């Protein structure tokens, strides 16, 4: 069985060398290199095949391979331009016309665009064949538009776009944008020119009249022209114009008039709110006029269209609210209003099939947004309870409402009811790549709610389930020899992205190939993938016995993650946000522990995040530093040993990796403030503990670690025992030499006392836990308890090497090991106290009294028509879920997973 893509490449290359006239072997060799991402080799094979078999298809394969090599992240910038010039030379030497197919034409244009040969590209585009292709191919027309814009042909592009709009009734929004770009190009190209300004004013007026006429002709059947009028007015204001007539003068009623016209025409469509959000940057007087118009929308409704118009008016009014208009009393009144209208609106959908969404669903989402905002204003949990009651009720009417489920997932995590959040996440039916874009809703900081230490692996299993999309898309590096019992080769059962790329090559779909490659790269280097990996590791250590095998395996994978160039593919826009433009969006408001699932993007040298709308990269990078350093110290592996023991395809190195400082130096660098900002105060305290512990024990690990030759010899011995075959190139005599070691040349490092950040950590965490209990913060209590447990496990990893009496004696570390005893005793005592307190709390969280408190708190929505028994049943579910996570947090059980020891023995045994 072939283990890696590289094995496949080597096999076909060898076969092709032996039979150079076998065309099919040449094709398969090319495809093997494509699957492996070896674009340089693919280019060479395709060039060779074209010379041998004179098929133009192979010439274009050679060209696209050079382009893909240029686009590869590992290719140096100077080499990229050289590769594009090579591709241009090859494609221009082709005896066939570039117009032979749309995709060949697209490939030729894309190369000219990258080389900025716009005149050459224009010649191709301006021919009869070029115009014909662009009129039928969206991809070619898109690249034509881009080339014309970069060539400065904005006016020509605008005229062509207007022709398409008028003569071919093309309502593609990109055509309208092209017209607007051309119209306002007169104000940006010749600043200060009166002639240009006069011509620009004329063009603005002309465009406005054209769009107005189109909007009147289209009416309600198409909204493109009406929206284009709004865009025109917005740009006119940017340039100090109004109505396209007078410079430096703004008609304050023009934008409001257009908004009103658009709402009148499109207000009964779901898209109305999202369409208008971009044009609601209004002055105070305009805002008042707009709000008055919306308030005049009839509150009664007899049809779904009338209801949708009312919903859009509520959304737009809410988006326009000022902080003064979001007081507790006013927001509560809005909740009552939205809920009343929702209950009333359900009557319109009483006969809908159970698979359909109710017409009034957005009113429930509006009320939930308002309740979340009330919670942020007051910090009173009752508003979250009202929100989940209303949304759960809405789901009984619209079972397929994924938007309600997304909000509920976040709210249940805030309430410390992770099992209910998991139920809703599973009900979403997340599949394939959705795991990459949506799993953050459930799995961000999921270890806070993990019950893995008690044997409940539900969340840990969900982490593994969400990563199947990555495993089916790539092959992982594995360890052999001494880690053979942990070595697992996943047989790929799903069609890999590489197979789609091969099919695109076979069909000469050159416009699609770069997109497939980009998709594969974004998935392979997903930030969410590695965040979930870190969460799973934190859970894994609580229920598996900590030993050198786990440490070595995890160390290798974490090191790969640390040097990845990450892409953030997570979707936050999918959650319905109906908050005011002057307040945080609902995603930010519902961040767990108030920390950075939605932090702003910033660049980090060497290992950075790409295309991010929000970030958890600082959190990931900080925790990686802590765990890699701990595992590195506890492991006997160094780079030379890893190289011998690893098989499989390595991740592609990032360009510039050879110039980076050594990993050990980078791990010891101070934490970056922007990274720490993504951590909670308790997490910052934990990572400082991890760093202090590592710095204290580092010289003792370095002194006691066996030489690489001994580690390799031991690995070879274990491999031979398990497989019958020894590792090649390993000096087995190193084992016999190490069995009777001579004295080391240097003296052992001086034993120093543990730093205060280590010795006082657990007592401080005990105080923090008590503070969270007094504040009745269930989630924060779980958070502190989890970090205290995690610190103990990290301490166990760091001290694992010194459990061997032979190591302690040989290296004279008796005093060092003795100092572990008090730290461990403090940790055990604190963790036992925390565990007992959480179990006690679980006994009182799900009682008749707490359920009554829940239902009383939900009076806001119950009074509007939601059945009391429904609220009571939900109260039982929520309190039982809270009881489970508290009662299952028997932290002391992790002690049995460390070495199956009792508490007393664990404290006493050093």
Secondary structure, DSSP 8 states (H G I E B T S, - for coil): ---SHHHHHHHHHHHHHHTTT-HHHHHHHHHHHHHHT-HHHHHHHHHHHHHHH--HHHHHHHHHHHHHHHHSTTS-HHHHHHHHHHHHHHHHT-SS-GGGSHHHHHHHHHHHHHTT-HHHHHHHHTSHHHHHHHHH-HHHHHHHHHHHHHTT-HHHHHHHHHHHHHHS----HHHHHHHHHHHHTHHHHSTT-HHHHHHHHHHHHHHHHHHHHHHHHHGGG--HHHHHHHHHHHHHHHTT-STTT-TT---TTHHHHHHHHHHHHHTTSTTHHHHHGGG----HHHHHHHHHHHHTS-S--SSHHHHHHHHHHHHHHHHT--GGG--HHHHHHHHHHHHHHHHHHGGGGTTS-TTS--TTHHHHHHHHHHHHHHHHHH--THHHHHHHHHHHHHHHH-TT-HHHHHHHHHHHHHTT-HHHHHHHHHHTT--TTHHHHHTHHHHTTGGGG-BGGGTB-HHHHHHHHHTHHHHTTS---EE-GGGGGG-------S--HHHHHHHHHHTT-HHHHHHHHHHHHHHHTBHHHHHHHHHHHHHHHHHS---HHHHHHHHHHHHHHHT--EE-----TTS---S-TTS--HHHHT-GGG-SSSB-----SSS-EES-SSB-HHHHHHHHHHHHHHHHHH----HHHHHHHEES------TTGGGS--HHHHHTS---HHHHTTS-HHHHHHHHHHHHHHHHHHHHHHHHS--HHHHHHHHHHHHHHHHS---TT--THHHHHHHT----SS---------HHHHTHHHHHHHHHHHHHHTT-HHHHHHHHHHHHHHHHHHHHHHGGGG-HHHHHHHT-HHHHHHHHHHHHHHHHHHHHHHHHHHHHHHHHSSHHHHHHHHHHTHHHHTTT--HHHHHHHHHHHHHHHHHHHHT--GGGHHHHHHS--HHHHHH--
